[in-house]
Amino acid sequence: MTREVELVIKNARLLLESGMVRGGVAVREGKICAIATDEHLPHAAEVIDAQSRILMPGLIDGHAHLHDEAMIDHEDFTTGTRLAASGGVTTVVEMPLSSQVDTVELVDEKIKTGERLALIDFSLYGGMINADNIGNIPLLIEKGVEGFKAFTCEPFYANAGVIAKAMSEVSEFGGHLTIHSEDQGVLEEFAREMEDEWDAPITHALARPALAEQLAVHQNVSIASSTGGHLHIAHITTREGVREVARGKQTGVEVTTEVCPHHLMFDRDEMNRLGPKSKMNPPLRSKQDRAALWAGLLTGAIDMVVSDHAPAPVEKKEAGNDDIRKAWSGVDGIQIILRVLLSEGINKGRLSWSRLLRVTTRDPARIFGLYPKKGSLTLGADADLVLVDPTKEEKITDTGILSKSGWTIYEGMKLRGLPVMTFVRGVMVFKEGEVLGTPGHGQFQPMGRGQLEIPGM
Ligand SMILES: [Zn+2]
């Protein structure tokens, strides 16, 4: 017996991979069962009039730190996914922050915690990769954890040999290695030069120059070209970094990368005004770098936009008021990805709708092997949807943020374009400023083999 259609969303502009069309969708058992013009949509228990706003697949945030047992005062699966729902994110890939998630037991435990506390669906990263846990990579892949995090710098420094061994492992067994790419030697030497200028927040950015990223990305791409396997460069921030990734793609290396909303939004020249809240790694960069990031998103050099959501209690930020080294590194962002791309991308002519769709839904779904169940507005896909008002203006306020930390680096900004409703498997979890989802709705999504199409650009 086929169940009744539970939901119809009509009178929308549907953002499909083939373009924007008028019509609506129907949902049965949490999946999309019809995509049609309004007069051809089936009857449903609930009908929502989209009022000509844009309906697209929910976002997949491929890099967020929502739940670390040692830092539960920063964020947790419930607060983090409430915030995600308010940003149109329907699947989040949770990444370790300070506690290791590198064994089958730790993965099982995190899946259990996530399914108890999350409002939206989630996948998990394994990490941090080091000389001792590389052998666990195939075991974690069997559990549906196919993304692994490594660093070329502290606090989880792995040398080139460890990176090469881990790349060989993903080359053989699947999945991908995501690397925080800043060269440790460059960071050490440039920090030494700063002496006692640490009271100015911008010093943090000057002590971590673009060269650190350029060298580390170059090294990692070189390793991947000899081992094979899928290399993913975490949060790219510089012209040089984007160029190294693009060059790797051109020469057939399976390399992808991502960019964060804060690097698209702010320059390092704003750090002294913003204060220690603007500290993160890699740091804010120059205006020219920011322009290169927007260009990379448009041309395909950059494959997805991720939040790197990692806020902290405000005291841990303010600890850096007189010495930026003492401030927590990390900012909020999971709620702002879509807002930044609409306001500063679509509405300012820097980004097309088709690229917005790819970098927030389709390409992350393919990178994580979740496609087409996730990240796709097609028949049979999960009804993970976000309704977007592309022109409505909103002032971002601290009190408006649902995060446990209670502040946002975007405070006071006026952004144009926002998510108005979010659905996870057909269930409305967010509507016009209000979170309706409840903990326990989120389901673990095991990753499959990535389906990459490196454009060879
Ligand atoms: Zn991160």
Residues whose N, C-alpha, C, O or C-beta is under 5 A from the ligand:
A	BS01	ZN	D308
